[in-house]
Amino acid sequence: MPSSPLTSAPAAAAGLEGTSTAVFSIAELNRMARSALESALPLLWVGGEISNLTRASSGHLYFTLKDAAAQVRCAMWRNRAQLLAFRPENGMRVEARALVTLYEARGDYQLNVETLRPAGIGSLFEAFNRLKTRLAAEGLFDEAGRRPLPRFPRALGIVTSPQAAALHDVLVTLRRRAPHLPVVLYPAPVQGADAATRLVEAVSQAGRRAAADGIDVLLLVRGGGSIEDLWSFNDEALARALRAGQLPVVCGVGHESDFTIADFAADLRAPTPTSAAELASAGWYAARAELAVIEPRLQRALERRLGELAQRLDRAALRLVHPRERLRRERATLERLGERLHHAAERRLYRARLRTAQAGLRLNAVAPRPSALADRVGALGERLQRAAAQLLAQRHTRVDTLAAHLQHLAPQAVLARGYAIARDEQGRVLRSASAVRPGATVDVQLADGRLDTRVIGRGER
């Protein structure tokens, strides 16, 4: 029986080693190994379960085929992938017609897949579909039970592993979009035997501590991975805990093509952890743009209001009269009244003297004996003088009364009656107790001096 290339290639290399001192490069070695594999193993069918499926932007598919004992890397180029009649997904059992080869750049053994055909659903994927169907039939995924996210959350709770890259992505996104938003971490493993139980405990703890921690939105996040890596998020108890809690939950697990039971149970599904952070902070992020529009409107409204108040203040100031100006006006009025009184008294005296002179003339004319009437004339003169003196006294009394009334209006006279003038630290006259705060210094002006006082309290009048 002729030897296969797998046995003849090492033999040839051994022959070369024995007869030559040539040293092979890694590239040459990998090229020989690829040639030996492709020659020894022609196109064949391989059955297994798809895992770690990646769809490159170029259209190529990269995935792993595995069974209970082993796994192998596979690549399917775009010209072959676009001919498939179904969409490959993680967890699906397929049969691949492939060429066994070696990726020379890394020295990785892989299969170049020519075509795929379904061979039944993998056990994990089948369990996922059974649980999804049962919970959906119970109404656990109904839209009516989903809670809306608050537009402006006070704080966010995050359930994930402290070492997860998803946590870093979420924090970076929040620092960019809503840096003021507090974050509370409820740590739990996102992969492993007890991950599902720990995730349920973390979600329940977040619900119990929501009021104390001030959170009103919960983020459940994890990075991408195979269906096995994400299996903790397909737990029935976790799905029920998400629905039973009071907090709205945003689930951002895996990549855009990954779906878990937690995605369907959450109030909102995000394609990635970064998207989950963007959805939770969407209100605050949008408010920044709204504030940029509202700010100039507020500025204009404030300036307009300040202008109106300034005009009102100017009009009020025009109507106000300072006490000094009021005293000056009263003093001028008093002087005018005094002058009028003086002129009136002089006119009366002149008229009285004129009447006296006329009476004397008449008396002299009618009195045959002026000497006999001298006493009477003297008496009349005295009466006239007394009347004039009495009239002058009355006018002086009225002037004094007006002066005393004017004196009562003077600030010094008001202070002398027991009143005081209080001024604040800037020298402004205080008219209300609300205008001064406890502990402030108040200057009190009395009739005979000033007092520096400190306010220890305020009271109602």
C-alpha positions, 0 to 999 in steps of 0.5 A: 500500500502506498504511503500517504503524504502525512507519512511521506512528508516527515520521511522526506524531511528526515531524509533531507536532515540526514543529507543536508544542513539546510534549516527550514523557516517557519513559513516553509514548515507551515507551507509543508504542513498545509500541503501535507494536510490538504493532500492527505485529507480531501473534501469531507463532511464534518458534523458538529455544533456552531460556537463563537460565530463571527460575521466579518464586515467582509462577509466571511464567517468564522466559527468553531465546530465542536462536539463533546470531546473536541473542537476545530476552527472553521472559516467560510468565505463570502462567496460560499456563505452568501449561497447558504439557504439559512442563517447560521447561529450559535448553538446550531448543529450543522454538517460542513463540507470542508477542506482540512488545511492550516492557516500558515500565518498563525500555524492554526489547524482549521477547516475551510468550509465549502457549504453547510447544511442543518443537522438539527438544533444543538442541545443548548440552543434547543433548551434556550428555545424551550424555555423562551417558548414556555415563559412567553406562553406565561406572558412573562415577555408581554409588552404591557408589563414593561416599565418605562425608563425615567428620562432623567434618572438620579443614579444608575445601578449596574449588575456585572462583574467588576473585572468585565470589559463591559463595565469599563465600556459603560463607565466610559460612555456615561463619562462622555454623555452624563458625567454627573450621573452616579453609578452603583455597582452590584457585583456578580460573576457573569460566567461560571457554575454559580453565575446565574444564582449570583446574578439573581442575588445581585438583581434582588439586592439592587431592588431592595436597596434602590431607595437607599442607593438612590438608583431608578434604572438597573443595567444588566451588562456583559460582553460577547461570547459563545452561547456557553459563555452567555448561558448564565443569562438564560436562567429562568430564575433570573428572568423572573427576578428581572420582571418581579423587581420595581426597577426598570431594567436595560439588558445589554448582553453580548453583541448585536446578534446575541439574544438571551432570555434576560433580553426578553425579560428586561424592560429594554434590550440593548445590542451591547453594553455601550448601547445600554449606557446610551439608552439609560442616559439618553434623556440627560444627553438630549437635555444638553442640546435642549439647554443650548437652545433654551439658554439664550431665551432665558437670558433674553427673558431675564434681561427684559425683566431686569430692564422693566424692573429698572424702569419701575425703580426709576419712576418710583425714585422720581416720586420719592422726596428726601426728608431734607428736601421736604424740610427745605420746602416747609421752611420756604413756605414758613418764610413766605407766610412770615413775610405775608404776616409781617406785611399784613401787620404793617398794613393794619398798623398803618390803617389804624394810625390813619384812622387814628389820625382821621379821628383826631382830625374829626375830633379836633374839628368837632371838639370845641374844647380839645383840651377837655377831650385830651383824656379820651383821645389818650384812652383811645390811643392806648386801646389802639396800641393794646389792640395792635399789640394783641394782634401782633401777639396772636400773629407771633403765636401762630408763627411759633405754632407753625414753627413748632409743627415744622420742628416736629417733622424734623428727624432730630425731633423724631429721634428726641421722642425716642425713635431711632434710625437703623442702618445695615453694614452698607449704610442703607436704612432698614425698614424690614426685619427680613432685610437683615440676617442674624449675626449682622452688624446694625448701626442705630442712630439715636438723638444724642449718639450712635450704637453699633449692635449685632442682630441675634434674632428676628421676631414678628411685629 
